Amino acid sequence: MEINSGDTAWVLVSAALVMLMTPALGFFYGGLVRRKNVLSTIMHSFFIMALISVQWVLWGYTLAFGSDKGGLIGGLDFIGLRGVGAEPNADYAATIPHSAFMAFQMMFAVITPALITGAFAERKRFKAFVIFTLAWATFVYAPVAHWVWGVGGWLRTMGALDFAGGTVVHITSGVSALVAATVLGKRVGFGKEKMDPHDLTMTVLGAGLLWFGWFGFNAGSALGANGLAANAFVVTNTSAAMAALSWMTISWIRHGQPSVLGAAAGAVSGLVAITPAAGYVDASAAIAIGFVAGILCFFAVDLLKRKVDDALDVFAVHGVGGIWGAIATGIFAQKSLNEAGNNGLLYGNPQQLLIQIVAVAASAAFAAIVTVAILKVIDLVIGLRVPEQEEVLGLDTTQHGEAAYQL
């Protein structure tokens, strides 16, 4: 095994691009909340970068990518990054240092729990959030990452395709977000008072930076500077663009005006949906995937708004978008684009679609059950929500003692 400097450079740059997505998510979410909660919302993403970076080094990486234990979890061979150095690891990336692969995967582990925070924005205690994040990354993210990407993982062995994290990142976080919003209950005044975004410019900036960082997320998952990375780059951009157009258009038809937030949310839904498929589909499939994602996620937001207070529509965008993307991979995948993949339904292999559906159902069910358990335990021990009076005043001052703006 020889290290390829081009592959190494691309993966390290991609890791940096994915790292940027987490503060970008902070901006995207921060603009969507009310002014009294903007700092606490941005802090969720920023703090997770620190917390999960350390967790990943100490035990997260080895649980996800250590030697297989029954198809369900990785062993402790890489605990504290023992043996993870400059030499390549033949199982995962034979042309780059093992430490580069680990760092790239770390940025995925960082952003995934950050996605969930949009569901419980404006009402969760910071201490409860810290414990939840650590437990969730350990008991939900690491096992599912092992199932899908780890050598010996049961979904990988079955042939499930997830190029850059449709099941591992978006379905687990989206479903867990729906569970968290349900367990925590609605915000004080939900449905009775206006809870409009306080700064949509911040949200659009966040969406633009997410789009930018997503090229590292998807094209970086080729783990090399090659044709597969180039294809993933093109289909990622195409799906994002198409979904921005389809969401904005349907919201224009529905509400009579082209929504800026609709364009931004649409782009994110297209990025989510193409994530599992990026290394297996061509540009025409990306247009179809993005087109459907924009419309599906738009209606999911509309439908859920009345039932659950998922404050920033995490399930509607990441859960629904991730489920559609995983299923679409089973429809549009082509083995001719990627030898490591398989053909989907349209290319003569309906079996792949069934495998994708099993992967969706298994990761969604596991994420839901474990998330409920984690939240119930935390609620029993320290309580999940801030007191009502603190919620009314806002989490910036009551949880952090700071204000976002001195106006």
LOGU-872955 format. One record per residue: x, y, z of N, C-alpha, C in turn; residue in three letters. Coordinates in steps of 0.001 Angstrom, whole numbers, plus 500000, padded with zeros to 6 digits. Each point is the difference from the previous one (the first is absolute). Layout:
XYZXYZXYZALA;...
//
This chain:
500845498796500000499155501204500000500872501242500000MET;499754500840499010500800501202499897499112501228500158GLU;500478500974500758499212501214500199500043500845498735ILE;498807500457499569499879500860498832499796501426500485ASN;500914500888499628499945501365500556498749500751499530SER;499568499746498749498786500665499506498767499569500779GLY;499871498696500228498861499481500776500016500558501421ASP;501204500008500589500129500484501379499608501470500097THR;500482500804499060499673501426500000498493500205499874ALA;499381499266499081498559500170499791499193499596501226TRP;500383498906500646499242499556501175500184500973501168VAL;501215500527500171500213500973501083499230501300499737LEU;499997500451498750499221501199499655498508499715500211VAL;499562498806499601498590499630500186499627499974501477SER;500908499489500837499745499995501450499807501430500504ALA;500827500925499488499864501407500403498678500587499502ALA;499596499626498782498711500467499461498838499504500861LEU;500070498729500405498920499447500822499995500653501378VAL;501184500300500529500069500689501290499268501345499930MET;500138500711498863499345501305499841498479499876500039LEU;499484498824499631498544499814499966499359500132501375MET;500724499669501061499375500051501327499756501437500465THR;500992500917499949499643501395500278499014500568498977PRO;500066499536498741499020500445498998498591499610500433ALA;499880498785500535498708499545500525499560500898501163LEU;500980500413500833499694500930501088499376501289499474GLY;500541500537498917499420501200499383498620499711499411PHE;499894498881499299498725499629499375498906499916501066PHE;500290499287501086499032499877501091499853501308500790TYR;501124500677500226499973501217500818499081501072499425GLY;499981500116498668499121500990499375498536499645500107GLY;499706498717500184498606499541499997499305500148501351LEU;500775500187501078499375500116501323499722501464500323VAL;499344500215501135499747501374500433501266500617500585ARG;500034501325500033501228500712500362500529499605501380ARG;499101499644500895500416499693501381500688498630500119LYS;499983499218498893500588498658500045501096499771498974ASN;500473501040499346500936499792498892501360499477500491VAL;500499500545501112501310499547500509499946498548500459LEU;498940499651500713499903498619500507499922499019498836SER;499350500421498911499868499121498831501332499833499278THR;500718501103499798501320499917499357500977499218500888ILE;499866500181501303500885499305500947499861498482499895MET;498782499526499734499821498552499837500988499450498971HIS;500016500607498814500884499504498935501471500207500348SER;500325501182500493501399500310500285500555499089501092PHE;499206499798501038500437499185501126500176498535499591PHE;499109499515499127500099498605499549501318499760499264ILE;500493501013499270501300499829499326501080499626501000MET;499971500641501154501006499697501030499718498656500670ALA;498760499812500426499644498807500781500222498712499206LEU;499483499936498772500069498751499240501390499787499395ILE;500749501063499763501387499809499557500789499200501039SER;499770500309501268500703499286501074499423498589500171VAL;498668499901499975499353498679500131500463499057498888GLN;500124500523498775500391499179498840501410499436500178TRP;500910500861500463501380499567500222500061498946501097VAL;499281500215501083500099499091501146499329498655499739LEU;498726500018499553499325498696499800499033499948498816TRP;499598501125499451499016499979498919500508499302498751GLY;501224500323499595500538499424498756500124498483500085TYR;500481499520501118500201498548500105498674499242500026THR;498951500600500603498686499349500009499402499937498594LEU;500306500994499182499464500027498633500838499154499039ALA;501330500082500117500869499396498984500999498974500532PHE;499911499681501285500853498943500545499583498643499454GLY;500769498946500313499710498665499445498600499553500420SER;499303499386499054498577499694500142499687499073501168ASP;498940500336500732499484499146501073498554499631499652LYS;499838498873499317498658499495499697499188500821499025GLY;500669500831499198499279500821499032499334501219500595GLY;500152500197501334499223501031500685500818501190500486LEU;501266499787500321500817501081500596501472499684499739ILE;500827501035500019501441499794499855500643499681501338GLY;501111499270499958500733499683501221500831501188500484GLY;500816499770501016500736501099500634501451500099499516LEU;500293499426498818501399500012499535500558501410499806ASP;499128500968499632500490501360499710499697500978501139PHE;499770499478501214499639500897501101501111501033500219ILE;499599501247500173500984501086500134500883500148498769GLY;499491499533498854500724500012498709501271499157500027LEU;500013498981500834501133499079500027500143499337498626ARG;501164500091499406500237499375498700499408500740498812GLY;499477501202500232499458500806498892501017501091499687VAL;500839499748498982501074500953499719500160500278498527GLY;501248500117499555500295500403498631499833498863498994ALA;500007498760500479499852498872499067498550499877499541GLU;499758499638498733498618499803499546499356498785500678PRO;498660499999500024499252498841500461499341499378498770ASN;500417498785499654499545499360498752498490499815499965ALA;499370499834501162498558499763500032499186501226499573ASP;500505501189500309499181501196499802500529500956498937TYR;501287500222499955500551500944499030501474499679499819ALA;500306499295498914501342499443499819501023501007499477ALA;499539501223499627500946500949499384500230501252500842THR;499430500046501205500184501176500870500367499519501406ILE;500613500871500811500300499593501379498713499636500747PRO;500105499014500866498851499594500811499460501199500788HIS;500917500844500481499570501166500786499178500989499158SER;500252500058498689499213500884499121498574499467499858ALA;499870498691499839498663499390499936499254500251501311PHE;500692499800501128499390500211501309499513501446500144MET;500831500965499577499635501421500142498794500346499129ALA;499973499454498784498862500228499099498714499462500632PHE;500062498781500530498825499406500641499595500749501272GLN;500973500587500677499703500754501221499051501164499715MET;500189500661498852499153501152499684498551499583499737MET;499797498766499511498642499467499855499391499753501381PHE;500810499431500883499524499712501355499646501285500742ALA;500678501098499658499737501302500634498666500577499534VAL;499782500029498681498806500717499511498707499236500259ILE;500067498669500117498748499229500097499187500353501251THR;500575499976501211499181500427501151499640501487499954PRO;500828500806499313499671501428499885498701500199499213ALA;499741499127499031498760500110499227498768499877500898LEU;500085499125500996498850499748500883499618501246500786ILE;500969500870500283499750501114500926498902500940499518THR;499758500037498687498938500865499488498621499597500495GLY;499832498735500360498682499514500429499644500498501392ALA;501017500105500873499698500403501380500479501422500302PHE;500245500784498958500452501387500184499006500757500881ALA;500518500955500760499221500959500789499402499429501291GLU;500330498727500348499375499494501224500787498970500793ARG;501159499568499530500719498927500697501108500550500893LYS;500155499414501172501078500396500923501353499670499376ARG;500962500866500187501311499780499391500660498748500565PHE;499871499802501314500623498811500619499394498717499417LYS;498676499989499811499319498833499421500460499782498561ALA;500184501104499278500469499928498609501392499360499917PHE;500900500373500914501373499468499989499992498486500231VAL;499259499570501009499949498569500320499340499231498862ILE;498914500561499464499291499353498886500928499812498799PHE;500742501037499657500873499948498821501058498913500147THR;500609499947501186501050499003500248499430498581499928LEU;498843499810500620499376498675500009499535499615498597ALA;499405500957499282499467499702498667501125499638499023TRP;501091500747500055501127499718499094500582498612500282ALA;499955499593501251500573498708500394499060498833499713THR;498724500167500316499058498866499946499133499954498741PHE;499937501096499242499247499973498739500951500142498807VAL;500776501077499973500803500263498807501055498918499749TYR;500789499686501014501099499046499792499500498616499543ALA;498964499426500632499524498701499513499484500042498558PRO;499184501016499664499440500043498640501107500235498970VAL;500981500842500345501144500191499095500714498672499770ALA;500105499194501049500641498687499848499153499067499135HIS;498689499976500224499121499141499192500176500261498510TRP;500066501297499649499934500391498587501380500083499355VAL;500994500505500747501321500270499414501110499107500539TRP;499812499433501172501060499190500597500137498660499286GLY;501227499530499832500208498677499408499381498965500943VAL;499077499191499461499280499030500825498666500498500517GLY;499740501315499888498709500549500423498858499316499246GLY;498904499718500680498973499121499408499315500617498787TRP;499785501322499996499361500616498833500973500073498819LEU;501273500256500305501006500003498935500097498605499369ARG;500015498975500852500097498618499513498790499638499141THR;498830500533500386498776499729499251500013500694498638MET;500837501052499864500094500700498725499310501350499966GLY;499655500557501181499387501328500047500988501044499470ALA;499500500916499199500845501059499427499722501322500705LEU;501038500600500525499882501328500613501337500707499795ASP;500102500744498923501295500544499608500565500967501026PHE;499164500925500471500549501031500895499137500279501226ALA;499014499119500283499312500177501284498508500251499981GLY;499268499487499020498543500156500010499371499321501210GLY;500374498746500220499491499288501187500786500399501244THR;501322499978499883500850500189501190499833501403500595VAL;499909501004499141499935501384500476498563500516500039VAL;499317499985498860498739500738499898498794499265500568HIS;499910498691499754498842499283500551500115499894501519ILE;501186499668500502500139499897501472499721501342500674THR;500562501085499464499794501309500637498570500481499806SER;499425499776498811498636500462499736498978499309500871GLY;500108498683500107499056499234500828500194500349501477VAL;501251500114500424500273500362501403499466501391500317SER;500041500899499007499466501353500182498494499961500236ALA;499313499181499226498538499881500158499663499460501390LEU;500770499003500423499811499414501330500263501051501085VAL;501092500742499847500363501008501008498932501083500102ALA;499494500454498850498961501042500009498737499491500701ALA;499687498728499786498800499407500610500182499829501505THR;501158499493500399500250499759501433500074501322500779VAL;500650501006499424500127501277500711498688500782500043LEU;499142499777499021498745500746499951500174501353499329GLY;498876500663499778500001501239499223500552501175500804LYS;500522500980499283500480501224500644498826500761500624ARG;500301500772501037498979500845500624499452500961498935VAL;498684500005499840499381500917499031499936499459498584GLY;500429498759499793500003499426498650498575499941499453PHE;499811500526498787498680500016499386499146501180500414GLY;500449500730501048499216501151500474500693501324499684LYS;501359499973500052500724501241499697500942499790498820GLU;500377501113499376500896499911498847501394499559500441LYS;500573499060499249501363499525500298500824500079498720MET;499946501173499380500663500162498708501517500049500151ASP;500738499615498935501466500119500011500417501444500253PRO;501058500209500783500397501371500319500981500578498977HIS;500669499139499204501013500523499072500209499025498840ASP;499205500165498942500108499067498876501284500193499201LEU;500626501176500096501289500156499301501018499012500564THR;499956499818501314500905499045500663499713498576499512MET;498715499699499834499603498660499551500470499732498565THR;499858500996499135500430499825498605501527499869499929VAL;500705500783500822501458499855500079500358498575500437LEU;499307499493501030500243498638500477499738498974498911GLY;498907500186499247499660499061498920501072500013498919ALA;500497501183499657501054500104498985501277499306500434GLY;500350500174501274501209499350500517499810498488500123LEU;498777499573500320499720498560500024500171499408498597LEU;499459500678499010500118499555498604501479499868499621TRP;500777501001500359501446499994499739500689498826500705PHE;499718499845501286500638498931500780499595498612499538GLY;498790499907499428499473498697499577500826499367498880TRP;500758500810499262500876499408498978501064499130500674PHE;500463500412501182500923499159500769499298498767500532GLY;498773500195500460499185498927500570499833498870498984PHE;499531500361498780499667498982498999501182499623499108ASN;500647501005499401501124499688499104501196499473500797ALA;500144500437501241501072499485500856499817498538500331GLY;498743499542499971499718498602500339500506499015498947SER;500475500508498862500702499128499040501354499578500574ALA;500470500751501021501274499729500680501189500037499042LEU;499859500759498926501096500154499050499679501116499018GLY;501039500530499374499820501043498978499843499279498662ALA;498758499656499661499776499133498841498662500295499328ASN;499663499194499006498764500203499254498753499847500846GLY;500065499124500986498861499797500895499724501275500803LEU;501069500643500463499849501265500735499385501070499096ALA;500457500044498753499471500999499060498514499767499747ALA;499612498735499830498579499686499796499175500399501222ASN;500509499666501189499279500344501230499840501518500134ALA;501028500741499614499966501467500044498883500526499090PHE;499958499503498762499015500484499019498576499668500425VAL;499764498747500432498620499635500360499554500689501289VAL;500932500287500888499666500725501230499481501396499669THR;500730500708499163499590501346499612498666499978499248ASN;499849499021499115498800499911499164498748499758500843THR;500093499077500942498851499687500852499625501189500883SER;501010500662500564499735501175500848499284501085499204ALA;500502500252498789499422501045499160498558499667499619ALA;499775498751499604498655499590499572499010500083501158MET;500429499568501189499096500022501161499692501428500433ALA;500985500895499905499740501416500315498916500542499065ALA;500088499636498728499012500456499016498622499390500269LEU;499967498686500271498685499355500157499309500445501293SER;500748500124501105499392500466501263499494501431499831TRP;500847500878499456499586501394499863498780500130499087MET;499971499223498921498889500087499050498700499534500634THR;500055498886500725498754499497500582499510500917501113ILE;500936500620500714499588500930501044499451501291499370SER;500522500385498865499508501162499241498562499746499538TRP;499770498812499461498647499637499544499039499993501197ILE;500477499446501112499151499814501188499719501323500719ARG;501032500847500138499856501199500835500016501314499216HIS;500179499890498695499909501210499176501273500829499903GLY;501054499594500725501261500745499949501186499037500039GLN;501090500335499281501195499136500047500754500203501323PRO;500074498956500786500581500117501346501521499850499987SER;500678500936500645501462499924500143500365498798500874VAL;499282499854501113500233498853500879499727498694499258LEU;498979500008499132499670498810499218501141499591499084GLY;500635500990499373501139499697499123501153499405500809ALA;500273500582501179501107499520500836499709498603500547ALA;498792499809500537499631498688500545499952498959498889ALA;499539500413498813499945499088498861501377499497499614GLY;500971500919499948501370499591499663500509498966500995ALA;499735500231501296500459499052501019499312498647499817VAL;498705500004499681499295498719499809500593499218498824SER;500407500723498944500632499335498856501371499447500338GLY;500725500714500845501311499531500456499857498739500850LEU;499003500012500880499739498830500846499683498780499132VAL;499097500191499037499513498860499219501077499384499110ALA;500924500815499498501030499459499104501134499337500788ILE;500076500251501289501131499507500797500227498482499899THR;498977499152500196500273498559499903500286499544498577PRO;499517500774499005500049499577498601501196500545499234ALA;500712500979500579500957500813499231501057499198499249ALA;500395498860500520501037499208499329499456498927499082GLY;498666499973499812499402498897499242499072500452498873TYR;499686501306499899499006500441499008500587501078499081VAL;499350500199498848500460501026499062499182501285500152ASP;500325500998499164499393501330500153498503500000499729ALA;499543499160499056498552499986499726499237499448501204SER;500566498997500658499387499487501233500016501071501089ALA;501085500793500053500109501064501012498887501031499827ALA;499625500279498749498900500951499762498695499428500552ILE;499762498720499733498782499364500515500001499956501528ALA;501145499650500585500098499901501460499774501367500650ILE;500634501037499455499832501347500544498586500528499829GLY;499422499757498831498640500471499711499006499432501013PHE;500069498692500213499082499349500940500287500446501436VAL;501284500137500351500365500402501375499380501346500365ALA;500100500973499096499452501330500286498510499954500284GLY;499279499219499208498540499924500150499612499180501234ILE;500640498829500156499698499137501153500247500727501321LEU;501152500630500097500370500650501269499123501221500267CYS;499612500720498942499081501136500160498694499535500640PHE;499426498931499466498727499506500545500180499383501389PHE;501166499390500239500264499442501332500022501104501057ALA;500627501139499666500024501151500924498575500444500291VAL;499206500158498940498614500456500112499172499085500895ASP;500162498701499775499214498991500702500365499930501482LEU;501321500013500283500456499806501377499790501223500879LEU;500011501186499376499844501251500754498823499952500958LYS;498913499333499575498775500004500814500069499002501151ARG;500883499015499863499953498893500962501114500030501051LYS;501228500324499571501164499903500891500774501312499934VAL;500549500412501129500829501215499986501469499625499779ASP;500273499508498784501389499801499559500429501381499530ASP;500607500767500918500118501454499837500535500418498629ALA;501036499329499514500636500434498754499871498944498891LEU;498944499208500086499639499048498925501107498997499666ASP;500646499479501030501114499078499760499514498696499368VAL;498915499446500540499525498733499440499500500183498565PHE;499269501068499753499422500216498669501090500132498936ALA;501139500613500355501067500183499015500990498832500029VAL;500530499683501174501059498981500070499431498576500053HIS;498941499809500778499395498672500079499347499606498684GLY;499078500840499534499281499695498752500958500029498808VAL;500879501013499950500976500080498903500947498808499993GLY;500428499585501191500918498857500105499335498688499598GLY;498729499838500408499260498778499632499811499952498477ILE;499575501134499415499834500043498543501334499710499300TRP;501081500596500484501309499801499369500465498554500048GLY;499774499349501151500413498597500141499188499106499065ALA;498702500276499904499143499219499106500357500295498536ILE;500229501282499696500362500394498626501305499332499566ALA;500921499785500944501241499288499678499679498605499493THR;499012499362500625499579498672499569499274499996498661GLY;499579501177499535499326500113498703500995500344498887ILE;500870501000500267500812500603498932501459499549499942PHE;500454499194500981501435499647500040500429499232498738ALA;501249500295499571500569499308498826501380499463500350GLN;500174498720499812501305499386500292501078500514499052LYS;499600500440498799500985500497499026500701501269500496SER;499355500733500922500604501225500548500955499679501147LEU;499755498887500678500782499683501193499979498478500209ASN;501145499393499739500118498533500117499616499496501399GLU;500253500842501003499718499587501384498505500064500312ALA;499224500584499085498563500121500231499225498852499398GLY;498784500305499533499163498985499386498987500693499111ASN;499304499251499157498918500583499223498746500097500849ASN;499202501045499725498718500163500684498857499477499146GLY;498798500295500444498777499516499358499954500309498497LEU;500338501219499622499911500402498586501059499332499131LEU;500994499410500650501073499345499242499972498487500223TYR;498775499486500265499797498554499997500234499277501311GLY;500070500758501116500264499331501278499026500485501085ASN;498742499516499972499014500437501002500403499620501427PRO;500830498980500126500485499551501316500652501145500781GLN;500729500877499273500700501103500665499021500926500722GLN;498852500226499381498989500860500619499521499397501319LEU;499803498699500028499571499328501233501058500121501096LEU;501261499835499599501100500130500973500012501414500581ILE;499801501009499137499991501393500461498868500236501000GLN;498838499404499716498846500176500896500280499364501367ILE;500656498834499996500386499353501270500957500909500785VAL;500975500591499294500969500892500659499314501217500602ALA;499043500577499267499236501155500491499231499616501261VAL;499269498888499920499156499591501127500828499671501235ALA;501111499287499796500834499595501143500642501202500679ALA;500573500911499195500681501148500635498990500950500641SER;498821500155499379498980500883500581499475499428501316ALA;499695498710500007499456499375501216501021500034501134ALA;501250499659499681501050499990501026500204501405500581PHE;500090500998499105500203501384500463498848500447500895ALA;498769499663499612498830500430500771499999499382501399ALA;500230498687500047499921499294501292501097500479500959ILE;501234500098499489501112500389500886499871501465500418VAL;499521500848499086499834501422500342498961500175501101THR;498880499291499899498983500066501058500617499590501341VAL;500756498909499991500597499507501248500953501044500607ALA;500857500580499152500956501000500495499269501200500597ILE;498991500494499277499272501191500464499252499732501302LEU;499388498828500116499231499682501219500919499918501217LYS;501175499392499802500946499895501122500470501397500433VAL;500361500840499012500468501354500337498895500781500705ILE;498766499845499512498879500732500605499797499584501453ASP;500137498701500270499860499496501367501084500548500919LEU;501231500064499465501137500354500866500136501513500188VAL;499984500758498894500224501460500165498923500878499363ILE;499102499396499225498973500814499324500502500504498655GLY;499108499963498989500389500387498635499774501481499709LEU;498887500526500513499602501349499583500378501052501027ARG;500182501207499505500178501134500917498638500324500612VAL;499969500617501189498713500425500569499293500986499065PRO;498676500047500093499209500819499074500426501473499996GLU;500274500518501186500383501416500093501298500276499218GLN;500955499072500096501267500166499280499786499896498486GLU;499086499119499609499704499848498574499407501287499432GLU;499125500634500781499369501252499553501046501107499877VAL;500928500050500940501056501029499949500996499729498878LEU;500185498745499663500952499632498947501212499294500579GLY;500522499041499243501104499169500488501344500714499984LEU;500135501047499171501291500691499928500372500565501367ASP;499056500710500610500315500623501290499887499006501151THR;498986499104499950499791499125501165500976498827500054THR;500427499479498827500929498867499985501464500445499890GLN;500234501100499304501387500390499711500398501370500571HIS;499019500766500475500310501294500584500544501008499013GLY;499646499827498731500501500908498947498860500327499041GLU;500153501092499258498997500372498993500681500081498631ALA;499271499576498979500583499992498661500232501408499474ALA;499064500881500274500087501354499431499832501049501097TYR;500839501027499949499841501146500909499385501125499171GLN;498685500018499963499325500973499117499624501248500776LEU;
//
